[in-house]
Amino acid sequence: MLDLDIVTEAPPPIARVALRGLCPRCGAPTLFAGVARFAPRCTACDLDFAQFNVGDGPAAFLTLILGAAVTALAVIVELRFGPPWWVHVLLWVPLTVAGVLGSLRLAKGALIAAEYRNAAREGRVAS
């Protein structure tokens, strides 16, 4: 006989974890405590999110990519329409902030889901 208490659901796909801020183990929406800050642990399954090391790689990478894209768009708008400086401020500051925070949240969620799924841990030297 199959004991149904032992059978667990498969973890949610990485894309769903990233898009919805789900726990990579149980799928509860408990991954983030802020816009791009991880919660200390999942309140549903008690998975400790502090054990994962996402680091600052996504922040630097995404900021550089978004900075290049926004700069290119700002130059195009300036050359084509020549708006006053305050139009640039109204356009590009909110777009940059929203883009960095949104993409950072997605990248951090995807990385923590990949770390969980692949059981990735820091390298250790056996003594």
C-alpha positions, 0 to 999 in steps of 0.5 A: 500500500502507498502511504499518502502522507509520505508522497509530496508534490513536486516543487514549483517550476523555477519560472513560477517561483521567480514570477510569484515569489513562491517558496521553492519547496512548498510553493507558498507565496512566502519567499519575499518579505519586501520588494526584493528582500527574502523572508527569513524562512517559509511560514508554511514549510519552515524552509530556512531561506538564509541557507541560500547564497544568492549574492550581489551578482544579479544586482550588478548584472541587471543594473548594468543591462538596465542602465545601458537600455535606459541610457540608449532610450534617453539618447533616442528620446533626446535626439528625436524629440528634444524634451526639457530635462524634467521630462527625462527625469519624469520618464527615466527615474521611475522606469529605472527604479521599477525595472531594477526592482522588478528584474532583481526580484525575478532574478533572485527568485529564480536563483534561489529556486535553482539553488534549492532544486540543484542542492547547491551549497558552498564548496567545502574542503574536507580536512 
